[in-house]
Amino acid sequence: MKKIFPPAILALFLLGWCSFAIAPAAFAQSNIVGGGMYGDVKASSGGGCSQATTLNAKLDGGQNTSAVTTAVCGMVTDGDWAKLDFLYVFAINSSGNALLNWVSTSFNGTVGGTGCTFTANAGYNNSNSSCFISTGYIPSSSGGNATLNSATVSACQETSNTITAEGFYLGAGDASNSTLLGPFYGGITPTFADINDANFTSAGTPTNAQGSWILSRTSSSATTLYRNGTSFSTPGGTSGALVTVQLYVMARNNNGTADSFTPAGSIFGYAFGGSGSINAANIRARLNTYMTAVGASGC
């Protein structure tokens, strides 16, 4: 004789079975964080940040979106993103993207001189020693985070450089003061590292100038030069005034004229500038992770 369940009991049984069957899928899509039989369920945040969303929308769509998002949101978390005035990541999929300022709609880069060769996801190559990138950023008048006694500039060369040839990775000088980053400047002194001052300051002698170089001024008399996120030297130099001409990458803007180009063959992965309170180790690590993700190296 068959046992027949009343309709109400059968409905309750089916409802309970369905709830149990659905539960594992629901839990698989959640973060379990704590007590109870299955733990307390916390909804996934989905990752990302508004700054990365804005930037990825501005880029042409061919970029490594995941790598861009990780780098930007990391810098936001570290507190460095808000301190930047310009950031060019040359190691990206297209030359159009390479010249965009990641942190602002102002100060997009422009190729100057001759011999600039762009390689996707590597950067700009100074193929005949007369190539440079003009930033449009003038320290004395562009505003932003950099000030006389709190300013940072940086550039990264991916390729080996043991050539003691005249050249700056980033720089500008007016009639009185200079901001110069020349890790392997030959002829006068091994390294120039000046920011908002009138000195031509020697800052040590690297055996190879490849890598990430960050020069930061944190007071009227204190500057630090970082190589690959670690302090390389403390060149000092008393601040004078903010430079009145725009900064160039891969050369010096000598009061309106490009000179002191980096040696031919130098490939640049990124450059940035902003406040002197930017954390050198953190921002270098974020950008280095990005470079690795897109297949670049040396920074």
Buried (B, 14 or more C-beta within 10 A) or exposed (E): EEEEEEEEEEEEEEEEEEEEEEEEEEEEEBEEEEEEEEEEBEEEEEEBBEBBBEBBEEBEEEBBBBBBBBBBBBBBEBEBBBBBBBBBBBBBBBBEBBBBBBBBEEBBBEBBBEBBBBBBBBBBBBBBBBBBBBBBBBBBEBEBBBBBBBBBBBBBBBBEBEBBBBBBBBBBBBEEBBBBBBBBBEEEBBBBBBBBBBBBBBBBEBEEBBBBBBBBBBEEEBBBBBBBBEEBBEBBBEBBBBBBBBBBBBBBBBBEEBBBBBBBBBBBBBBBBBBBBBBBBBBBBBBBEBBEBBEBBBB
